[in-house]
């Protein structure tokens, strides 16, 4: 059985997001990761943070209903808005579109859901509270597509819109705004200001924000990879770093802890005591640490394997296998990038 311990959905960034089993969105079961059956009964479940594009594609009418039913909070990548007019002729609607395009693109990207009323809760956080369907919905989508290029400057690559129909030509719309590397982007429609997203709101950017963005280079984006070898007591898990960003990762760093008695292999990654990154001294928190001490880089789209974990000894016995899920907690980083923390949950390893 696969146990999804934590929800990594963008929509789960509430106070309980690190301890709940699933978030309030019905489709979060799809956001919690994919599962596959490995060799010889080994079951693997990766809790990978779902991309905005994947969440956009997975978003359903049922999920919106759950947002309102549970009082889903707005957050760094999720915003709710209503539409005053289906043709977006109202100035407030155009302003909301322009601010969302600018603010999300200049930050980490996000989803704007049209047709949901957001009201403040006891903690003064805007939460989904009611529906206000858009009618005619097809006209609204047409106007969104038309205004997308006019509401922000320069234009943003990758903006998408879709509708979720509740009744005949009536319902809701969703706007996907990806993070942009060609900014900063200015909100138009009589705004002529640059915005960024912070918490659950859009804020006008200060001059130092703009200076930083004008000098921003393409950045790497790193994630942990796993590769299974063998099975049963001899199971080995090769850990690596994949760069899915657009920039080169310099001086990569990986730290992790793994469920006992699994530990890094005594003979290293290559069988001769060598690893893909140099071992660093033990520190607080995550036990095993590796980092680059030279000019090693990870180019975009490539994987650099670091080490392998296994049961201790050269001939581990079946009774050494833990009678519980194997969990790898890790943090990963590189030069001029923020540390990213996540977890991978492995099912029990079946004896051969």
N, C-alpha and C positions, 0 to 999 in steps of 0.2 A: 504494500500500500504506500502511496506517495503522500507525504505530509507536507503541506505548504505552511511553513512556520511563520513567514513574514510576507506581507504584500508589498511589492516594489512598484506598484502602480503610481503614476503621477496623481491619481485621484485619491490616494490613501495618505496624503501628506497631512494628516490630522495628528492630534496629540497621541492617538493610539496606533499610529501607522507602523511602529516597529514591534508591536506585540500582538496585533490582531491576526486571526487566521485568514480572513478575506476582508476586503474593504466593502464599502457600502454599495459599490457598483455591481450589478448582477454579472456583468461581463468580466469582472475582475478575476474570475476563475481562469479566464483566458490570459489575463495579464500576469498571473503569478508564475509563468514559466512553462516550458515545454518538457515533456517526458519521453524517454525512450528506453527500451530494454537493451542492455548491453550483453556482452558475452557471458555465458554460463550463469545465468540467473541474476546478474548484477543489475540493479535498477537505479537509474540516475534521474534526478530532477534538478534542473538549474533554475534558481530564482534570479532571473535576469530582469533588470528593469526594462519594461517594455518601452519602445520608442514612441514618440508622439505620433508618428505616422501610423504605427500599428494600433495605437489606441484610437486614433481617428477612424481608421477602417473598422475597428471592432465595436465602436459606439453604436448602441441600439436605442430604440424607443423605450424598451424595458429598463435600460440603464438610467435614462432620464427620469423615469417614474421612480426609480429607487433613489435617485438624487434628492427628489422632493420629499419622498416618504421619510428618508433618514436625515434630512437637513444637511446635505453635503456642503462642506465649507468651500468657499473660494480659496485658492492658494496660488503659489508662484506660477503655476502653469495652467490654471483653470479659472475662467471668468464667466459670469452669467450676465446676459443683457436681454432686455425686451425691445421690441421694435414698435415705434409709434406709427409708422406708415409702411406698408408692404413695398412701396417703390423707393424707400429710403430718401424721400424728399424732405423729411423733417431734419432740421439742422443737428439735433441731438443724436440721431441715428448715425449720421455721417461722421460726427465727432467721435462717437464711440468706436466706429470702425477704424478711423484714422489713428486714434490713441492705441487701440489694441494692436494694429499692424506695426506701429512704431515701437511700442513698449515691449511686445513679445520678441520682435526681431532683434532689438537691441539688447535683449537679455538671453534667456535660455529657451525661447520658444514657448508656445502654449496653444490652448484651445479656447475659443470663444463660442459659447453656446447661446444661441438666440432663441428667445421665447420662454425663458425661465425667470421668474421674479426672485430677486435676492434681497433678503432683509437681515438686519443685524440681530445676532443672538445675544445671550447674556454676557458673552465675552467680547462683544463688539466686533464680531467677525461676520461678514456677509455670508449667508447660507441660502441654499435653494429652498424656497418656501411655497411657491405656487407656479402654475402654468399660465401663460398668455400666448395662445397659439397665433401663428402668423397666417394670414389668409388674404390674398392668394399666395401660396408658397412658391409656386414656380416663378412668379414675377419677382419675388424677393430674391431668389437665387440668381436670376438674370441680372438684377441690379447689383448684387454683391460682386458678381464676376466683372461687371462693367466698372464699378467704382474702385476695385482693388488696385488698379494701376494709377488711379487718380488721387487716392487718399493718402499716399505716402511717396516720398522721394528720397533716394532713388527707389525704383521698384524692387520688390522682394521676390527672389526666386523660390518656387515651391509652395506658394500659398494655395490652399485648396478649400473648397466649400462643398458641402453636401446637405441634403435635406433628410429629415426623418418625419414621414407623413403619419399623422394621427387620424385624420379624416380626409375626405376627398379634397386635395389641394390645400390642406390646412395642417399645420404642425410646427416643426422646429427646424432650425438650421444650425450647422456647426462649421466654424471657420478654423482651419489649421494654419498657424503661423510658425514656420520653422525658425530656429536661431540662424541669424545671418552673419556671414563673415565679410560682407561687402558694405557694412554700415559705416557710420551711423545713419539711420533712416529718420527722416523728418515727417511728422504727421502734418498733412495738409488739411483741406476742408476748413479753411479759416483758422487753423491752429498755428501752423508754421513754428512748431516746437518739436524738440526731440524728447521722447519719453523712454523710461525703462520700467521694468516690472520689479516690484519689491513686495514680498508678502502677498497680500490679496489686492493690491492697488497699483495703479500706474502713477509714476511721479515724473515731473519734469527733470531732465538731466541737467546737472551742473556743468560748468565749463571744464572741470577736471575730468568728468566722465567722458566728455566729447574728445578731449585731448587723448585720453587713453584709447578710445575706440579708433580714432584716426590713425594711431600708431599700432593698432592691433595686427599681429601676424597670424597666419594660419596655425592652428593649435592641434596637437595630438589629442586623441581620446583613447584611453586604454581600458581593456577589460581582461579578466582572467579567462584562460582557456584550460580545458582538461582533456586529456587523451588517455583512454583506458588500455591497459595491457594485461594480458593473461586473465586469470579468474580464480575464484576460490581463495584459499589462504595466500596464494602467490599473486593476488591482485596488486597491480601497481597503477598509480594515477600520476601521469605526467602533467605538471603544471607549467603554463606558459603565459606570455603577455601578448595580446593582439592589439595592434594600433588600428582603430576604425576611424580615426580622425583624418584631417587633411594635412596636418603638419608632422614633421619628424620628431619622434620622442627621443630626447637626449637624457642620459643618465637615468635610466629606468630604475624603479624601486618596487619591490614586492615584499610584503610581510603577511604571514598567515599563521593560524592555529588550526589544528585538525584533531578530531576526536581520537582519544587514546584507544588502543596502543599504536595507531598509525603514526608514522613520523617520517622525516626525510630519509631516503635510502642512504645506507652507510657508504655505498660505492658511487654516490653522485648520480648525475644525469647520464653520463656516458659509460658508466661501468668502471671507470678508472679513477674515480674520486673527484672528477671535475663537474662543475655546475655551469649553467648558462650565465649566471651572475655570481659575483663574489659573495660569500657568506659575511654577514655583518654581526656585530656582537648582539647578544640577547638584550632586549629592552623590556620596558613595561608594556603590558597589553599583549599584543600578538607575539608569539614566542619565536617563530622562525622568520629571519629577515635576510633579504638579499638585495644587493644594489650594485650599480656599475661604478667602478673606480677609474675607468679609462674613457676612451672615446666611443664606447658602444652606443649605437643608435638603433631605433626600431622604425623603419620606414612605413609610411601609410600602406595599409592593406596587408601587412606581413605579421607573422607570429614569431616570437623569440621564446623558445622553451627554456625554463629556468631550472627545475629540479623535478624529482619524482618522490612520491610518498608511498610507503608500504608498511607491512607489519615488520617488527624487528626481527633480526636474525636472517640467516641465509636459507633456512628451511622451516618457515613458520608452519605451525600446526593448526588444524581446523578449529580447535577449542580456543585459539587466540582471537578469533574473529569476534568483534563486539556484537552483542545482541541488541543493537539499536542502530538508528540512522547515523551515518557518518556526516559530520558537518564541518565544512571548511569556512571559517571567517577570514576575511582578507582585506587588506588595503593596498592600493596600487597608485603609483604616481610617477612623475618624471620632472625634469627641470622646467620650472615656470608653469607647472600645472598643479591644480589642487589635488589633495589626496582624496581618492574615491574609495569608499568602504561598501562592502556587500557580503553576501553569504551564498554558499552553494550547499545544498542538502543532498546527500547521497543515501539511497535506500540501503538496507542491509545487504551485505555480501553473502551470498549463499555458498555453503561448502560444496565442493565438487562431489 
